[in-house]
């Protein structure tokens, strides 16, 4: 209202013609639009940043994790809508004879010949919270036992692995640490032909 009124008053005084008045109004509207658009765009950008930052990372738990005793490393990957994990490194992948260590305690006799290297030991973990995955199973090849399990990312490089029977109350927690396996150092899947070691 005030913009139109001021322009009309100037026109009546002879300061502007009709075309000049229209141009003036158009310029004023353009200036107002720019003044409004800039703050609105800034507010939208500020509002969208926290939302983007708050999206939980799906990559956080993926990668290679080593157990507390530094005897085995497991690579956790996406398996569809779940997480699963395989052994990718062993401190001692061979027996003294040079033979590969195998899954000899597996309750299924048909699987006892499979090497520990590459063995799937985690499966079925589903995301239940921002840093938690539940309803999974963890296999312990030392005993040939499978336990219920859940994972909790307690830090960017620290993973709490809870294994239990029936209820989480009856179980044990290990803390695994993020690590890397250099190319060429993943555990072997063939018998050793060189001299035995440990």
N, C-alpha and C positions, 0 to 999 in steps of 0.2 A: 504493500500500500504506500509506504513512504517513498519508495523508489519512483513509482509511477507519478505520485503527486509532485515530487520535486522536479521531475522532467517536464511535466505539464506546465508547471509554474514558469520554468525557464522558457518554454516555448511561447507562452503568452507574452513574456517580456521582450520577445524578439531575439533572444540570444541563440535560439536554435530553430531550424526549420523542422518539418515533420520527419524527413529522412534522417536528420542528425539526431533527433529525439529517439527514433527507433534504434539507431546505431548505439547511442548512449545506453539505452535500456539493455540492449543485447550484450554490451560490454560489461555492464554491471552484473547481469545474470551470470555471465561467464566467470567473472571474478568471484562471485558468491559460490558458484558451483565448485570452483577450484579450492576455495577456502574450506568448504565443507568436505570435499572429496579427500583432500590430503589427511586431515585428522581421522576420518573414518577408515581410510586405508591403513593408517598407522595403528589404530586400535585393533583392526582385524588381524594385522600381522602380529601384534603383541599377544592377542588372544589365542592365535593359532600355535605360537611357539611352545607354551606349556603343554598343550595337547600333544604336539609331536614329541616333545621330550618325555612325556609320561607314558608313551607306548612301550610296553615291556619288550625287551629284546628277545627275539627267538633264538639268537645266536649264542646267548650267554652260556648255556650249558654244553653246547656243541664243541667238540675238540678232543684232545688227548689228555687223559687224567692218569696220574700215577698214585698207587696206593701208599699207605703210611710207611710201609717197610721198604718201599722202592724196589719191589720184586716183580711187579707187573704193571703194565700201562694198558689202558682201555680207551679206544676211540669211540666217543658217543656221537651218533648221527641221527638225522631224521629218518624214520621208517614210516612214511605215510603220516598218519595223525599221531603217531607214537614215537618214542625214543627207543633206540636199541644200541648195544655196544659190543664190540669185539676186542679181543686181546690183540694188540699190535706190537708189544714189546715184552720180553721176559729177561730178567737179569741172568737166569740160567736156563736157556731153552733146551739144553742137551743133558742127557745122562752121561756118566763118566765114560761109557762105551762109545759115545759119539752119536747115539741114537736120539732122535727127537723125543721130547717128552710128549706123552699122549694122554688122552682123556680116559685113563685106565680105570677110574673109579665110577665112571658113568653107569647109572642103574640099567641103561639099555645096552646089552652086550654088543649090539650092532654098531654102536658109536664109540666103543672103547679104543678103536684104532685111529681116531681122528686126532691130528696134532693139536696141542694147546694153542699154538700160534694160529691166529685167525678164528679161534673158537668164539662163538657168540655167548656172552655171559650176562648180558642185560637185555630185557625185552619188555614191551607192553607198558612203558611209562607214559602216563598222560598228564598234561599240564592241569594243575588244580588251583594254582595261585601264581602270582607274578614270578616267584622264584622257586616254585615247588612242582614236583612231578610225582604222581602216586600211582597205585595199582600196578606196579611193575613186579618183575621177577628177577632175581639175581642168582646165578648158578656159581657154586663154589667147586671147582674141579678137584681141589685137594681132598674133598670128602664125597664128591658126587652128589651133593645135596643142592636143592633149589629152595630158595626162601622168598617170601613176599618182601617187597622193598619199596622205599620211597627216597627221592633225591631232593636235597635242599641246597640251593646256591647261596652260601653264606658270605660270599665275597666274590669279586671278579675272577679270582684264581683259587677258590676254595669250595669244595663240594662235600657236603655231608651225605653219606650213604648209610641208610638204616636198613638192616636186614633183620627179619623177624619171622617167628612162627605164630600163626593165628592172629595175635594182636601185637601192635607196635611196642607194647609194654615189655613183651618177652623177646628182646632182641639185642642187637649190638650195633653201634654206630662207628663207622670209620670216617676219617677226614682224608679225602683225596685232594691232590694239588694239580693244577694245570701244568702241563709240560709240553715239550715238542719232541718229536722223534725225527732226527735229521734224515734226509733221504739216504737210503741204503742201510739204515740201522734198524728197520723194522724186523721183528723176530723172524727167523728162517722157517721154512716149511719143508726143508729137505734135510736128510741126515748129514752130519758133519763128516767130511772126508779128511780134514787135517787132524792134528794132534788133539787129544781130548783136553777139556778144561772143565774144572769144577762141576 
